[in-house]
């Protein structure tokens, strides 16, 4: 099996096949002395990017989202002999002109930016802290967002460009949960963390609202393991941090961090 066949076999759908092809094209340009970067990638897409980049020894590469803990990152590629390239990211602060509604959250900020006609892949993380939102985006969008984003939900906002060093991420304190799971399945984990019935959980999963490591999962019986980031649209997300021993009743002891 050649490398191209191997990479294509990693894809689970046509969108992933097209993504792998674009990433491979980016890497091959790096081999020929042309550096560049991908769009922002979610966690699943980053796995594919690593698989594409790690096998090419003639380039240097990194996944960069603007700060160490970023979830959405871009693949940066450059020739091995070239200095590290500019990540071409911009840090934008979205501030409120008046008292902010307490109900404004991540989804509201993201929706407001997307309503400007900007594609999600051009946007990195949105961090909500200190009564404002901090958006990492492609540098080419900076002026457009600053000029056009004037309202989030029912609140007037102003957007300004921050110096890179001015952004300091302060992660929210996750809540640790010690749980006993009937099985290491997606439905069992979601039911235990969010205190839901299996029938309610099944409707979330079968409705396409559940993800493991940013990949949509439709099978309730999908296996989960330590390190998995599990999210359910409308409920929240959690990380399955540890899988411990088994209780006398045959249940799995797990440590979960819910954010």
N, C-alpha and C positions, 0 to 999 in steps of 0.2 A: 504494500500500500504506500503510495507516495504521500508527501506532506499535504498537498491540496485535498486529496481524498480523506486523509485523517481529519483535517480541520472541518471539512463539510460534514463528516459523520458526527461531530460534536453538536451540530445544530439540531434543534428540536422542532423547528418550523421554518417556513420560507423566509420570514423576517430575519431570523438568525443566520440563515445562509447568506442573505444579502449583506448583513452586517459583517460577517467574516470576510466576505469578498472585499468590502471597503477597507477593513482593517489590514488585510493582507496587502492591498494596493498601497496603503500608507507605509507599511513596513518595507516593501520593496523599493519605494521611493527613497527611504532612508538608506538602504543598501547602496543606492546610486548617488548618494550625496545630497539628497534633498530632504531636509527636516520638515516636520509638520505635526499636526495634532488632529485627533478625532473630535467628534462631538462629545458632549457629556454622556457618560455611560452609567447605567444602574449596576447593582452588584453582580447580577447574572451576566450582563454584557462585559463587565470587567474580567470575569473568569474567561470569557472567550478571547478578550484582548490579550490576556496573559498567555493563553495557549498559542496565539498567533505570533506574539513578539518573542517569547522565550526561546524559540527554536532558531532564531536568526542571530548569529554571533557577530555579524558585521555592523550591528547598530547598538546604540545605547537607547534605553527607553525607560519611561516611568509613568505611573498613573498619578495624576495631579488634580486635586479638586480645590486647591486654594488654602487648605489647612489640613493638618494631619488626620483629623477624625472625619473628614468629609465622606459622605456616602456616595455622592455623584462625582465621578472623576473623568478626566479625559486622558487618553493615551497620547503621550508626547514621544516622538521618535526623532532621533537625529543620528548622523554618522558618528561612529565611535570616537573619531579623532576631533570632533567639533565640540566646542564648549556648550554647556547646557543651554538650551534655547529659552527664550522668553515664553512663559506659559500663556500669554495673551489672555489673561483673566482680568476682570475688573470687580472691585468690591463696591457695592452700592448700599447706601443706608436709606431706608424708607421711613421717614419720620412723619408724625401726625401734627397738623397745624393746631388742632384743638384736642380736648380730652378724647382719648381713644376709647371706643366701645370695648368692653371687656371680652365680648364674644368674638372679636377679630382674631383669627388664628392663621396657621400656615396655609390652610386650604384657601382662605380668602385672599391672601397675598398672591399665591400662585395663580389663582383664577384671574385676578386683576391683571397680572402681567401677561398671561396667555391670551386674554381678551384683546390685547394690543396687536394680536396676530403673530406673536413670537412662538416658535416651536419649542416644545419641552426640551429637546436635545441641545438647545442653545443655552440652557439654564442649568446652573449647578444647584447647590443647596440653598435653601432659604432658612435662616436661623432667626427665630423670634426670641428676643431677650431685651431687657431694659426698656420696655415700652416701645420698641421699634423692631423693624425687620431688617435683616442684612442678607442681601442677595449677591451671589457670585454668578457672573455671567460672562459670555464671550465679550471681549473688549470692544468689538465692533458695534455692539448694541448699546454701549454706555450712554451716548448722547441721546439716542432715540428714547430710551427708557426714562432718562432724566426729564426730557421734555414732555413726553406723552402720558406718563403715569401720574395722574393728579388725584385719583380717588380709589380708595379701597373700601368696599362695602358702602357704608354711609359716611365715611370719614374722608376729609380732604387731606392729602399727603403731599410731601415734597421729597424728592429723591436727589441725593448728592453722591458724588464719587468720593470714596475714602482712600487715604493712603493705605497701601498693603499692610504696613506694620500696625495700623490703627485697629484692625479687626482682631479681636481676641475672643475665641470661642469658649463659652462657659457651659459645659454640658449639664443638662438637668440631672438631678440625682435619681437614678433608676430605683425602683422598688423591688427588693429581693423577695422572692416567693419560694418557699420549700413546699413542693407538691408531690403527691403520689399519683402516678398515671397508671391506668389499667393496661395501656400498651404504648409503645413508642410510635404512635400514629398521629397524623396531623389533627384528626378530629378529636382525639383524646386530649391532646395538648391544648387546643383552643378551648374546649369545653371546660377544662380545669382552670385555665388562666382567667377566662372571662365569666366563669360560673354560669355556663349555658347548658341547656339540654342538648343531647346529641342531635335531635331533629332540627333544632335551631342552627346548630353548627353546620349540619349537612346543607342547609339552604344557603348559608354563606359560601361554603366551598363550591358547591355545584353551581352557584350563581356567578362564579368567577371572581369572588371578592377576597380570596385567600392567596397569599404568596409565601413561598419559601425562598429566601435569598433573592428576592425581587422577581422570581419566576412564578407566573400564575400556575396554580395547581387546582385541578378539578376533581381529583380522587380523594375521597375521605380517608382512604387507607394508606395514603402516601406516607412513607417512613420519615421520621425526624431523628436528628442526632445532635450531639453536643456541638455548639457553635452556630447552629442554624438561627437565622433571623426570620421570624415569622410575623407577618402582618395581615390584618383583616380590615378591609375598608369599612369605615364607620365605627370600628371598635378600638383600634390601636395596634400596637406591635409589642413584641417581646423577643428576647434572645434566650434560647435554651442553652444555659451556660455549662451545666454539668449533669451527667447521668451517673447516679451513684449505684448503690446496691439494690437488692430486691427485698421487699417486705415479706413477712411470713404468709401473707395473703397473695403473694405473687405480683404485687404492684411495683412499678419502677419509681425509685426516689430520684427526683430531679430538682435542680436549682434553676430558677428562671428569673431574669431581670426584665421587668415590665417598665417601659418608658411612657 
